[in-house]
Amino acid sequence: MTAPEATTTIGAKARRGFAWSTVGSLVLRVGNFGVGIIMARLLAPEQFGVFAVALTVQTIVLAFVEMGLTADLVRLGNIRARAATATTVAVGLALIFATAMALLAGPMSEALGAGQAAPVVRVMSITLVLSALATVPHAILQTGFRQSAQFAVDGSGLLVNTVAVLSLALLGFGAMSLALASVLSLATTCVLQYVITHTRPRFGFDREVATQLIRFGLPLALANLLSWVVMNVDYVVVGWHSGPIILGTYVLAFNMASWPMSSLGLALRVVALPGFSQLDDKRRSAGLSLAAGLSFTLALLAGVLLSSLASVVIPFVYGDKWQAAAQALAGLAFFGALRVVFDLMATYLIAAGATRAVLVVQVLWLLALGPAMVIGLDRWGLAGAGWAHVVIGVGIALPAYLLAVRSRGARPLAILKNMAVPLIAVAPAMFAGYQISELFDMRLLALLSGGLAASAVYLGIVFLWARRLLRRMRAVMDVEHDEEKQLGEPKLAAIA
């Protein structure tokens, strides 16, 4: 008989995993946010811009290196049989791209308008190999909805990163302190994931497994690459158009606007992929429309707060020297909410094996966003750059994703209906938040009062509807889940 702790409903495990993942994302986000505040005050805008260039290069390359291997391990299960080949493919690709990244650091930095970022880019190349080494243990944790363990891993990484980055910055390492701290943090999380899953790195090669991994992963890798290009093409345009100082300002606004995606989106994604993968087609379709409505409702509240209070929150958090970032934040805040839904639909497609559809959406998105960013920046400055994301997201990315998920059994009208309800609350909530915040000269009081007013109005409109949606979601996810079957082994430690 299957052990009780190994078999339960997908919904029960997903709820626990989502709860832990949400708490973890929020704690880690607040921690990283705090470090960002300190670093913004310790470093000059020029130094922050240099690291932004290095981070742009690293994230674009890392998106391709991952090759969708973790997603494929989670999607099909049977991790034990495929672990050695997956590790070999992941590390092999990482070594190739890390070498290329180090060798081409100079030209890439020059292309992004900051040649002085080359040494930082070279150090960041090490993170590619560390991320690849963690592919299998990360897949094990995700398959079993073990987000409490992942929280412990990520929390340890944050602690190492915080101590390292502050120590190095105070010692005068400048932008390099951020890069070195990233390497130390990733090394810590990689080791801990192996310890927690009772595994060790195993290398081997099965041609059939490798072929299947690459067939699934190549379109997804290209889609991930294009996705990061979409998310970073604005950095390229802003850096090329206005230089590293304005780029650093824009990066702060984009990072703040990404809070919904970085917290809620990440928490949702790590349970959505194994959840969608283990549901039948009918439940998967219903789950998508319900999850889209719930996630958009939460993310849109964050968008309303950030947008309506942008002119207050930026100087309060980062200081008056970053006031210009508020221009971009007003539009980017709503784009952050849209990204949560886009990521959910992409996860649905990945779980269904439709990685080529994800790639097609990214191509269309990129082709439209590049020109829009140039036009927006030229005509309206940072504000235009921020709203360009919203216009292209609603006009291009959303319809493309809806058509793609429709081909895999989802119902676009149900998704749009569930997304439309929270939109009703946007205007009154923003009006209330802005008007109340204007009554106070002290920024802290303006933020607290405006935030409470906007939240009260928004939640007052959507609360009862969202609660009904949540009940329906729980019914859809009430399906048995067997972790041992997904791992392809009688005991977790057998992978070692």
C-alpha positions in Angstrom: 0.0 0.0 0.0 1.3 3.5 -0.8 2.4 5.4 2.2 -0.1 8.1 3.3 2.6 10.8 3.2 3.4 9.9 -0.4 -0.2 9.9 -1.8 -2.7 12.7 -1.3 -4.7 15.0 -3.6 -3.0 17.4 -6.0 -5.0 20.2 -4.6 -3.9 19.6 -1.0 -0.2 19.4 -2.0 -0.6 22.4 -4.3 -2.3 24.5 -1.6 0.5 23.7 0.9 3.1 24.3 -1.8 1.5 27.6 -2.9 1.2 28.8 0.7 4.9 28.1 1.4 5.9 29.4 -2.0 4.0 32.6 -1.4 5.5 33.2 2.0 8.9 32.3 0.7 8.5 34.7 -2.3 7.4 37.5 -0.2 10.1 37.1 2.4 12.8 36.7 -0.2 11.4 39.7 -2.1 11.4 41.9 1.0 14.9 40.7 1.8 16.2 41.5 -1.7 14.2 44.7 -1.7 16.0 45.7 1.5 19.4 44.9 0.1 18.5 46.9 -3.0 17.6 49.9 -1.0 20.9 49.8 0.9 22.9 49.2 -2.3 21.1 52.1 -4.1 22.2 54.3 -1.3 25.8 52.9 -1.1 26.5 52.8 -4.9 26.4 55.7 -7.3 23.9 55.4 -10.2 26.8 54.7 -12.6 27.8 51.6 -10.6 24.2 50.4 -10.3 23.9 50.8 -14.1 27.1 48.8 -14.7 25.6 45.8 -12.7 22.3 46.2 -14.6 24.2 45.7 -17.8 25.9 42.5 -16.4 22.6 41.2 -15.1 21.0 41.8 -18.5 23.6 39.7 -20.2 23.4 36.9 -17.5 19.7 36.6 -17.6 19.4 36.4 -21.3 22.1 33.7 -21.6 20.7 31.8 -18.6 17.3 31.6 -20.2 18.7 29.6 -23.1 21.1 27.5 -21.0 18.3 26.1 -18.9 16.9 24.5 -22.0 13.6 23.7 -20.3 15.2 20.6 -18.7 13.6 21.2 -15.3 10.2 21.7 -16.8 10.5 18.5 -18.8 11.6 16.5 -15.7 8.6 17.9 -13.8 6.2 17.4 -16.7 6.9 13.7 -17.4 8.2 12.6 -14.0 10.3 9.4 -13.8 13.2 11.6 -12.7 15.4 8.8 -11.5 15.8 7.3 -15.0 16.6 10.6 -16.6 18.6 12.4 -13.9 22.1 11.6 -15.1 21.5 12.5 -18.7 19.7 15.7 -17.7 22.6 16.8 -15.5 25.1 16.0 -18.3 23.2 18.0 -20.9 22.6 20.9 -18.5 26.2 21.2 -17.3 27.6 20.7 -20.8 25.4 23.5 -22.2 26.3 25.7 -19.3 30.0 25.3 -19.8 29.8 26.2 -23.4 27.7 29.3 -22.8 29.7 30.4 -19.7 32.9 30.3 -21.8 31.3 32.3 -24.6 29.9 34.8 -22.1 33.3 35.3 -20.5 35.1 35.6 -23.9 32.5 38.0 -25.3 32.1 40.1 -22.2 33.8 43.1 -23.7 31.8 43.4 -26.9 28.5 42.6 -25.2 29.1 45.3 -22.6 30.0 47.8 -25.2 26.8 47.0 -27.2 24.8 47.8 -24.1 26.6 51.1 -23.6 28.8 50.2 -20.6 32.2 48.8 -21.5 33.3 48.9 -17.9 30.8 46.1 -17.1 33.0 43.5 -18.8 34.8 42.2 -15.6 31.4 41.9 -13.9 30.0 40.0 -16.8 32.8 37.5 -16.6 32.2 36.8 -13.0 28.5 36.4 -13.6 29.2 33.7 -16.2 30.0 31.3 -13.3 26.4 31.4 -12.2 25.4 29.6 -15.4 27.2 26.4 -14.3 26.0 26.6 -10.8 22.4 26.9 -12.0 22.8 23.9 -14.3 24.2 21.7 -11.5 21.0 22.3 -9.6 18.6 21.1 -12.4 17.7 17.7 -11.0 17.3 18.5 -7.3 15.3 21.5 -8.2 13.0 19.4 -10.3 12.6 16.9 -7.4 11.5 19.6 -5.0 9.1 21.1 -7.5 7.5 17.8 -8.5 6.7 17.0 -4.9 5.4 20.5 -4.1 8.2 20.7 -1.5 8.2 24.5 -1.2 8.9 24.6 2.5 12.3 23.0 1.7 12.8 25.3 -1.2 12.1 28.2 1.1 14.8 27.1 3.4 17.2 26.8 0.5 16.4 30.2 -0.9 16.4 31.8 2.5 20.0 30.5 3.1 21.0 31.9 -0.3 19.5 35.3 0.5 21.4 35.4 3.8 24.7 34.6 2.1 24.0 37.1 -0.6 23.1 39.9 1.9 26.2 39.4 4.0 28.5 39.1 1.0 27.2 42.0 -1.0 27.2 44.5 2.0 30.7 43.4 3.1 32.1 43.7 -0.4 30.4 47.0 -1.1 31.8 48.5 2.1 35.2 47.2 1.1 34.9 49.3 -2.1 34.2 46.5 -4.7 31.4 48.6 -6.3 29.4 46.8 -8.9 31.6 43.7 -8.6 30.3 43.2 -5.1 26.8 42.3 -6.5 28.3 39.8 -9.0 30.5 38.1 -6.4 27.6 37.8 -4.0 25.4 36.3 -6.7 28.0 33.5 -7.3 28.4 32.8 -3.5 24.6 32.7 -3.1 24.0 30.3 -6.0 26.8 28.0 -4.8 25.1 27.8 -1.4 21.6 27.1 -2.8 23.0 24.4 -5.2 24.7 22.5 -2.4 21.7 22.7 -0.1 19.3 21.4 -2.8 21.4 18.3 -3.1 21.6 17.9 0.7 17.8 18.3 1.2 16.9 15.8 -1.7 19.6 13.3 -0.5 21.1 13.2 -4.0 24.5 13.9 -5.6 25.4 15.1 -9.1 25.3 12.1 -11.4 26.6 12.2 -15.0 25.7 9.8 -17.8 24.2 9.8 -21.3 21.2 8.0 -22.7 20.7 9.0 -26.4 17.0 8.4 -26.3 16.5 10.5 -23.2 18.7 13.3 -24.4 16.9 13.4 -27.7 13.5 13.7 -26.0 14.9 16.4 -23.6 16.2 18.4 -26.5 13.1 18.0 -28.6 11.0 19.4 -25.9 13.5 21.8 -24.5 14.9 23.5 -27.7 11.7 25.4 -28.5 11.2 26.3 -24.9 14.8 27.4 -24.6 14.4 29.7 -27.6 11.1 30.9 -26.1 12.9 31.6 -22.8 15.6 33.4 -24.6 13.1 35.6 -26.4 11.1 36.1 -23.2 14.2 37.5 -21.5 14.9 39.6 -24.6 11.3 40.9 -24.4 11.9 41.7 -20.7 15.3 43.3 -21.4 14.9 44.9 -24.8 13.7 48.0 -22.9 17.1 47.9 -21.0 18.9 47.8 -24.3 16.8 50.7 -25.8 17.1 52.8 -22.6 20.8 52.1 -22.2 21.6 52.8 -25.8 19.3 55.9 -26.0 20.1 57.6 -22.7 23.2 55.9 -21.1 23.8 54.0 -17.9 22.5 56.6 -15.4 19.0 56.7 -16.9 19.2 52.9 -17.4 19.8 52.5 -13.7 16.8 54.7 -13.0 14.6 52.6 -15.3 15.9 49.3 -13.8 14.7 50.4 -10.3 11.3 51.2 -11.7 11.1 47.9 -13.6 12.2 45.9 -10.6 9.6 47.5 -8.3 6.9 46.9 -11.0 8.0 43.3 -11.1 7.0 42.6 -7.5 3.7 40.9 -8.5 5.6 38.6 -11.0 8.6 38.1 -8.6 6.4 37.1 -5.7 3.0 35.9 -6.8 4.1 34.8 -10.2 7.0 32.7 -8.9 4.9 31.2 -6.2 2.2 30.2 -8.7 4.5 28.9 -11.3 6.3 26.3 -9.1 3.0 24.7 -8.2 1.2 25.3 -11.5 3.6 23.2 -13.6 3.4 20.0 -11.6 -0.3 20.7 -11.0 -1.2 21.2 -14.7 1.0 18.2 -15.6 -0.9 15.8 -13.4 -4.5 16.9 -14.3 -6.6 15.5 -17.1 -7.4 17.8 -20.0 -10.8 18.9 -18.7 -9.6 19.8 -15.2 -6.5 21.4 -16.6 -8.6 23.8 -18.8 -10.9 24.7 -15.9 -8.0 25.2 -13.6 -6.4 27.6 -16.0 -9.4 29.9 -16.3 -9.9 29.9 -12.5 -6.2 30.4 -11.7 -6.0 33.2 -14.2 -8.8 35.1 -12.5 -7.5 34.6 -9.0 -3.9 35.4 -9.9 -4.8 38.5 -11.9 -7.0 39.7 -9.1 -4.1 39.6 -6.6 -1.5 41.0 -9.0 -3.8 43.8 -10.2 -4.1 45.0 -6.6 -0.3 45.4 -6.5 -0.4 47.2 -9.8 -3.1 49.6 -8.6 -1.1 50.4 -5.5 2.2 50.9 -7.3 0.8 53.0 -10.1 -1.4 55.3 -8.0 1.3 55.9 -5.5 4.3 55.9 -7.8 5.3 59.5 -7.2 5.4 58.8 -3.4 6.8 55.3 -3.2 9.9 55.9 -5.4 11.5 58.8 -3.4 10.3 57.2 -0.1 12.1 53.9 -0.8 15.1 54.9 -2.9 15.6 58.6 -2.2 14.9 61.8 -4.1 17.7 61.2 -6.6 15.6 58.4 -8.1 12.4 60.5 -8.5 12.4 60.1 -12.3 11.8 56.4 -11.9 8.2 57.2 -10.9 7.4 58.1 -14.6 8.1 54.6 -15.7 6.6 52.9 -12.7 3.1 54.3 -13.4 2.7 52.1 -16.5 5.0 49.3 -15.6 3.0 48.5 -12.5 0.1 47.3 -14.6 2.4 45.3 -16.9 3.7 43.5 -13.8 0.1 42.3 -13.2 -0.3 41.2 -16.8 2.9 39.2 -16.7 1.5 37.0 -13.9 -1.3 35.8 -16.2 1.0 35.5 -19.2 3.4 33.3 -17.2 0.5 31.1 -16.0 -0.7 30.6 -19.6 2.9 29.8 -20.7 3.1 27.2 -17.9 -0.2 25.7 -19.0 1.2 25.3 -22.5 4.5 23.8 -21.2 2.6 21.3 -19.1 0.7 20.3 -22.3 4.0 19.9 -24.2 3.2 22.9 -26.5 6.6 24.5 -26.2 6.5 25.7 -29.9 3.4 27.7 -29.2 5.2 29.5 -26.3 8.0 30.3 -28.8 5.6 31.7 -31.4 4.0 34.0 -28.8 7.4 35.3 -27.8 8.4 36.0 -31.4 5.3 38.1 -32.0 5.7 39.9 -28.7 9.3 40.8 -29.4 8.6 42.0 -32.9 6.0 44.4 -31.6 7.7 45.6 -28.4 11.0 46.7 -29.9 9.6 49.5 -32.1 7.0 50.4 -29.5 9.8 51.0 -26.9 11.7 53.2 -29.3 8.6 55.3 -30.1 7.6 55.5 -26.5 11.0 56.6 -25.2 11.5 59.1 -28.0 8.1 60.8 -27.5 7.3 60.4 -23.8 10.6 59.5 -22.2 10.6 57.0 -19.3 6.8 57.2 -19.0 6.4 56.2 -22.7 8.8 53.3 -22.2 6.7 52.0 -19.3 3.3 52.3 -21.0 4.7 50.7 -24.2 4.8 47.4 -22.3 1.1 47.7 -21.4 0.0 48.5 -24.9 1.9 45.6 -26.5 0.9 43.2 -23.7 -2.8 43.9 -24.1 -2.8 44.2 -27.9 -0.4 41.5 -28.9 0.7 39.1 -26.1 -2.7 38.5 -24.6 -4.5 37.6 -27.8 -1.6 35.4 -28.9 -1.6 33.5 -25.6 -5.4 33.1 -25.7 -5.2 31.6 -29.2 -2.4 29.3 -28.1 -4.1 27.9 -25.0 -7.4 27.5 -27.0 -5.6 25.0 -29.3 -4.8 23.0 -26.2 -8.3 22.8 -24.8 -8.6 26.0 -22.8 -11.5 28.4 -23.0 -10.4 32.0 -23.8 -13.8 33.5 -23.1 -13.8 32.0 -19.6 -10.2 33.4 -19.0 -11.2 36.9 -20.2 -14.4 36.9 -18.1 -12.4 36.0 -15.0 -9.9 38.7 -15.8 -12.5 41.4 -16.5 -14.1 41.3 -13.0 -11.2 42.8 -11.1 -10.7 45.5 -13.8 -14.0 47.0 -12.6 -12.3 47.9 -9.3 -9.2 49.6 -10.8 -10.5 53.2 -11.4 -12.3 53.7 -8.1 -9.4 52.1 -6.1 -6.8 54.3 -7.8 -8.9 57.4 -7.4 -9.3 56.7 -3.7 -5.6 55.9 -3.2 -4.3 59.0 -4.9 -6.8 61.4 -3.3 -6.2 60.2 0.2 -2.4 60.2 -0.2 -2.5 63.8 -1.4 -3.8 64.8 2.0 -0.5 64.1 3.8 2.9 65.8 3.3 4.8 63.1 5.2 5.5 60.3 2.7 5.1 57.5 5.1 1.6 58.6 6.1 0.8 59.3 2.4 1.8 55.7 1.5 0.0 54.1 4.4 -3.2 56.0 4.1 -3.3 55.9 0.3 -2.5 52.2 0.2 -5.2 51.4 2.8 -7.8 53.4 0.9 -7.0 51.8 -2.4 -6.9 48.3 -1.0 -10.2 48.8 0.9 -12.0 49.9 -2.2 -10.5 47.3 -4.4 -11.1 44.3 -2.0 -14.6 45.6 -1.2 -15.5 45.2 -4.9 -13.8 41.8 -5.7 -13.8 39.9 -2.4 -17.0 37.9 -2.6 -16.4 37.0 -6.3 -12.9 35.9 -5.7 -14.0 33.7 -2.8 -16.4 31.9 -5.0 -13.7 31.4 -7.6 -11.4 30.0 -5.0 -14.0 27.4 -4.0 -14.4 26.2 -7.6 -10.6 26.0 -7.9 -10.3 23.7 -4.9 -12.9 21.4 -6.4 -11.0 21.2 -9.7 -7.7 20.3 -8.0 -9.2 17.5 -5.8 -7.4 14.7 -7.6 -5.0 12.0 -6.1 -1.3 12.7 -6.4 1.4 10.1 -6.0 4.8 11.6 -5.6 6.7 8.3 -5.7 5.2 7.5 -9.1 6.3 11.0 -10.4 9.8 10.4 -9.2 10.0 7.0 -10.7 11.4 5.4 -7.5 10.3 3.7 -4.3 12.2 6.1 -2.1 13.5 9.6 -2.7 17.0 8.7 -1.5 17.3 6.1 -4.2 18.3 8.8 -6.7 21.6 9.0 -5.0 
